[in-house]
Each structure stands twice: as C-alpha cells, then as structure tokens.
Amino acid sequence: MKRKYLILFSLSGLILTCDQLTKHLVHSHFTAETNISVLPPFVSLILTRNTGFAFGLLKTAPASLRDIFFIAVPVFALILIVLIFIKLQDNQMLTSVALASILGGAIGNLIDRLQYGYVIDFIDFHWRELFHLPPFNVADCSIILGVGIMFINTLFLRKESEIPST
C-alpha cells in the first residue's frame, strides 16, 4: 500500500475516532450547566450545540438554508479532498498529512450534523473576560491544523515534489 493511503486511512481514522469519542463522552455526561475548568483561566470543557457553521457563523440563517449548506459544502469538500489526494505523489507527505487531517475533521462534523442536526462543541478557550473564542471540538482543531500545514507548506517550504522519496 502506498504511504499516502496509509497516512490517509490511519490519520483520518484516528482523528475521526478521537473526535467522535470525545463528543460522545461530552454529549452523554455533560449538561448545559456543566463547566469544567481544565487549565484555569484559559480552557474549560462545556457542552455547546452549534447549529451554525465554523465558530457559530450562519447560526441565524433560515433552517432550510442551513441544512442544505451544511450538508452540501462538507460533501463537496470531501469529494474535492479525495480527488486531490488521488493525484498526490507518494512523497508529498506534508500534503498527505494536511489533507488527512482536514478529511478526518470534516467527516467528524458531518456525522454530527447528520446524526443530531448540529455539531457538538466542548472546548472553551478564553482568557478571563478579555479574550474568548467560540467553543470548538477535536474535528475543528484537526481542520485548522490541516489548513495550517497546507498554508505553511505552500508559502514557506520548498515543493514536496522536489524532495526525493526514500
């Protein structure tokens, strides 16, 4: 099996498993009032049902528009990622890792939307009352990490296709 597929299946599977496991634990053990301080005053665990897009965007859009948008966009992204992945060279490791991270996170959030009609978010990052990110989850972290790797790889590193395969 080519390395790029090994990375795709193992990394995206690991991310998906971690995402769904943590969401299941939060969904089954937390209530709306639960607030567990993990790293005071920076990180808490809470239960949030995100009916919006990333970081709560489009939360106030009509439900019918949200439903179409939130299913169509991830499905399109998944197809696009798979098509790009098929064309990758086996030695394009950073791109493989980035796409596998994005894929695992996108599938995790899509499962939530299909199962619940919303995404379970539970990581609450803040600094006192001065700074507060919208709640997020493992899938969101994975997507942001994948996009960050793609960004750094594209702008700052030499082309992976120039790196000889070992």
N, C-alpha and C positions, 0 to 999 in steps of 0.2 A: 504494500500500500504506500502511496506517495506521502511524504511528510506533510504536505499542505492539507491533505484529507485527514490525517491523523490529528493534526492540530485542530482542524475544523470540528471534528466529531468529539474529541476529548475535551477541548476547552469550552466550546459552546455547551456541551452536555454538563460539564462541571458547573458552569455559570448558571445554567437553567436549573439544575438540581439545588444549588445553594439558594437561588432566588426563590424558588417555589417552596422549599423547606422553611426558610425564614418567614416568608409571607404566611404560610400555613400556621406556624407557631404563633405569630403575632395575631392573626385573624381568629384563632381558636382560644387564645389565652388573654388577650387584651380587650378592654372596653374603651369607650370614648374618653373615659376619665383617666385611663392608665397613662402614667408619665414616669418612666424610669430613667433617672439621671445616670448616665454611663461614664461620662467624662465631664464633670461639672467645671466650669459653666458652659461647656461647648456642645456636648452631644447628649441627647435624650432619646429614648425609644417611646413612640406613641403610635396610636392606630389612626390612620387617615384613609378615607376612601376618596381617591382622586377621580372625579368624573371628568376632569379636564385633560388637556394634553400635557406635555412636559412642564413641570413646575406649575401646574394648575391653569395653564393657558386654555382659552376657549371654554372655560367652566360654565360660562353664562350663555353659550351658544345654544340654539334650539336642540333638543334631544335627538331629533331625526337627523339633523346635520352632523351632530357629534358622532352618532352611531355609524353613519356612512364613512365619515372622515377617519374615525379611529380604527376601523377595520380595513378600509381600502389602503390607507397610507402604509401601515405596517406590512400588509400582504405585498404591496408593490415594492417596498424596501427589501423584504425577504427575497423576493424573486430577483431583484437587482443585485443583491449581495451574492446570491448563488451564481448568477451569470458572470459576475466579475470574478468570483472565486474560481470558476471553471477555467478562466483564461489566465490565471496566475501561473507563473513558473514555480517549480517546486522549491527554488532557492529564495523566494520572496517571503522570508519568514516573518518579518515585522508586519507586512501587509496581511499575511495569513492570520496572525495573532489579532490584529486590529479587527478584521472582518469577522472572525470567530467570536470576538468579544461583543461586537455590535449585534451579531446574529443571535447569540445566546440571550442577551438582554431584551432584544426586540421580541423574541418568542415568549420570554417570561412575561412581559407586559401584555402581549396579545392574549396569552392564556387567561390572564386576569380579566381582561375586557370581555372575552367570550364567556367566561365562567360566571362573573359577577356583574358585569356592566360597568365596572370601574377598576382602577388599579390600586392595590394595597401599597401604601407608602408608610414608612415607620421610622426612618432615621431623621431626626430633627436636629439640624446643625445651627447653632446660634452662639452669640457672644453677648451675654446679658441682654439688655434691651437695645443695644446699638446695632446689632447685625443679626439677621435671621433669614436663612434660606428656606424656601418651601420644602416640606418633607419629601424624602425620596426613598429609594429601595436599592437592593443589590443590582437589579436589572439596569436601573438608571446609572449607577456607578460604572457598570460594565460598558454601557453605551458611550458614556463620556470618556472613559479610558480608551476605548477603541477609536473614537473620533480624535482624541488627543494624540494617540500613536500615529494615526494616519497624517495628521497635521504636521507633527514633528518630522516624520519620515519624508513627507513631501517637501517641506521647506528647508530642513536643515541637514538631512543625511544624504549621502550620495545614493544614486539609484541602486536599488537592490539587485536589479538585473545585471549590474556590473560586478557584483560580488560573486566570486566563483563558488559553486556548490561543492560541499565536502562529501 
